[in-house]
Amino acid sequence: MNTLRLGIPKGSLQEATLALFERAGFRIHVHARSYFPSIDDAGIECMLIRAQEMARYVQDGILDLGLTGRDWVLENDAQVITVADLVYAKQSFTPVRWVLAVPEASPVRSAADLQGKKIATELVGVTRRYLAAHGVEATVEFSWGATEVKPPVLADAIVEVTETGASLRAHQLRIVDTVLESRTQLIANTAAWSDGAKREKIETIALLLEGAIAAHGRVGLMLNVERENLEQVLRVLDALKRPTVSALSDPGWVAVNTVIEEQRVREIIPRLKAARAQGIVEYPLNKVVL
């Protein structure tokens, strides 16, 4: 099989992506002043590429596979295969939003109020399509950064990406509308996807990454319980499906193994103890493959 060329997003998503790959079982090491990280898989070559450009390079076959936001796939109108939605971002495991924002004192209350106005954004194409869908003619100019500081002197409004809205509030900006909700996607070149060996490798990577994301915020619980108390223990537990119950060497006892939300552990463990469970062990999870 030819080596799979994988694009890792350079910039704000870089550390979150490297951490995700590590939980999925791939160790990627970024070398100082190099755009070619090493990876502990001889069948993969990595390259650092800005998320804004990733879809274009995957479309053109320079990369077989890459991670970038749905926003940049749409912005570049890239013809690529979406292999998986991977809901993670630089701060949280939630989608991000591109929002239309204006100064708090601005009279703008909807997209219609932007007629003839100037809007600054990195997401020029998507913003123009958004305005056209609302029948609005306005000037959309590319912003090279620090977009939040441009209203009201350099622009009447901005379209900017946010996870929490904190930066917008810090700049006394008010959100008017959501232009686009975006999440990170694993995208593939169409020719690579048609190659049987490469497609199998791509699907394996997707499976492991999705498993790592599914494990986020969950932990495993193991415990022992007498058979006569099993039903009351099972009533306490919530699992992805049903807990695994295994026989022990003592026929009067069983072992129970399950997965629960980490934030519920402090509530669940006392209830399990009250239901006569013993030997309760909580352990971290790297991957949950559904």
ChimeraX attribute file (.defattr): number of C-alpha atoms within 10 A of each C-alpha:
attribute: neighborCount
match mode: 1-to-1
recipient: residues
	/A:1	9
	/A:2	10
	/A:3	13
	/A:4	20
	/A:5	20
	/A:6	22
	/A:7	28
	/A:8	26
	/A:9	24
	/A:10	18
	/A:11	13
	/A:12	13
	/A:13	20
	/A:14	20
	/A:15	15
	/A:16	18
	/A:17	21
	/A:18	18
	/A:19	15
	/A:20	23
	/A:21	19
	/A:22	15
	/A:23	20
	/A:24	21
	/A:25	17
	/A:26	17
	/A:27	15
	/A:28	18
	/A:29	13
	/A:30	16
	/A:31	10
	/A:32	8
	/A:33	6
	/A:34	9
	/A:35	14
	/A:36	17
	/A:37	16
	/A:38	16
	/A:39	16
	/A:40	12
	/A:41	12
	/A:42	9
	/A:43	13
	/A:44	14
	/A:45	18
	/A:46	21
	/A:47	19
	/A:48	19
	/A:49	23
	/A:50	18
	/A:51	24
	/A:52	18
	/A:53	15
	/A:54	27
	/A:55	34
	/A:56	20
	/A:57	18
	/A:58	26
	/A:59	23
	/A:60	15
	/A:61	17
	/A:62	14
	/A:63	24
	/A:64	26
	/A:65	30
	/A:66	25
	/A:67	27
	/A:68	26
	/A:69	28
	/A:70	19
	/A:71	23
	/A:72	22
	/A:73	23
	/A:74	15
	/A:75	19
	/A:76	17
	/A:77	14
	/A:78	16
	/A:79	17
	/A:80	23
	/A:81	19
	/A:82	16
	/A:83	19
	/A:84	17
	/A:85	18
	/A:86	23
	/A:87	18
	/A:88	20
	/A:89	21
	/A:90	15
	/A:91	12
	/A:92	12
	/A:93	16
	/A:94	16
	/A:95	16
	/A:96	23
	/A:97	21
	/A:98	23
	/A:99	22
	/A:100	24
	/A:101	26
	/A:102	26
	/A:103	22
	/A:104	13
	/A:105	10
	/A:106	14
	/A:107	10
	/A:108	17
	/A:109	14
	/A:110	13
	/A:111	17
	/A:112	13
	/A:113	11
	/A:114	19
	/A:115	13
	/A:116	12
	/A:117	14
	/A:118	18
	/A:119	27
	/A:120	26
	/A:121	26
	/A:122	20
	/A:123	23
	/A:124	17
	/A:125	16
	/A:126	21
	/A:127	24
	/A:128	18
	/A:129	14
	/A:130	15
	/A:131	19
	/A:132	12
	/A:133	10
	/A:134	12
	/A:135	12
	/A:136	18
	/A:137	15
	/A:138	15
	/A:139	16
	/A:140	22
	/A:141	17
	/A:142	13
	/A:143	18
	/A:144	9
	/A:145	11
	/A:146	9
	/A:147	21
	/A:148	25
	/A:149	16
	/A:150	20
	/A:151	21
	/A:152	16
	/A:153	8
	/A:154	12
	/A:155	20
	/A:156	20
	/A:157	29
	/A:158	30
	/A:159	29
	/A:160	23
	/A:161	24
	/A:162	15
	/A:163	16
	/A:164	13
	/A:165	15
	/A:166	11
	/A:167	13
	/A:168	21
	/A:169	14
	/A:170	9
	/A:171	14
	/A:172	16
	/A:173	24
	/A:174	20
	/A:175	21
	/A:176	16
	/A:177	15
	/A:178	14
	/A:179	19
	/A:180	18
	/A:181	15
	/A:182	21
	/A:183	19
	/A:184	24
	/A:185	22
	/A:186	23
	/A:187	31
	/A:188	28
	/A:189	23
	/A:190	19
	/A:191	15
	/A:192	21
	/A:193	21
	/A:194	11
	/A:195	12
	/A:196	11
	/A:197	13
	/A:198	22
	/A:199	19
	/A:200	12
	/A:201	17
	/A:202	21
	/A:203	14
	/A:204	12
	/A:205	18
	/A:206	19
	/A:207	18
	/A:208	21
	/A:209	27
	/A:210	21
	/A:211	20
	/A:212	23
	/A:213	22
	/A:214	18
	/A:215	21
	/A:216	18
	/A:217	13
	/A:218	21
	/A:219	20
	/A:220	18
	/A:221	21
	/A:222	19
	/A:223	19
	/A:224	22
	/A:225	24
	/A:226	18
	/A:227	14
	/A:228	12
	/A:229	14
	/A:230	19
	/A:231	12
	/A:232	15
	/A:233	22
	/A:234	16
	/A:235	10
	/A:236	13
	/A:237	18
	/A:238	15
	/A:239	15
	/A:240	11
	/A:241	9
	/A:242	12
	/A:243	18
	/A:244	13
	/A:245	17
	/A:246	11
	/A:247	13
	/A:248	13
	/A:249	7
	/A:250	8
	/A:251	9
	/A:252	11
	/A:253	17
	/A:254	20
	/A:255	21
	/A:256	21
	/A:257	18
	/A:258	19
	/A:259	24
	/A:260	20
	/A:261	16
	/A:262	16
	/A:263	11
	/A:264	12
	/A:265	16
	/A:266	9
	/A:267	9
	/A:268	17
	/A:269	18
	/A:270	12
	/A:271	16
	/A:272	20
	/A:273	15
	/A:274	13
	/A:275	18
	/A:276	16
	/A:277	22
	/A:278	15
	/A:279	11
	/A:280	16
	/A:281	12
	/A:282	18
	/A:283	10
	/A:284	14
	/A:285	17
	/A:286	18
	/A:287	20
	/A:288	20
	/A:289	12
	/A:290	9
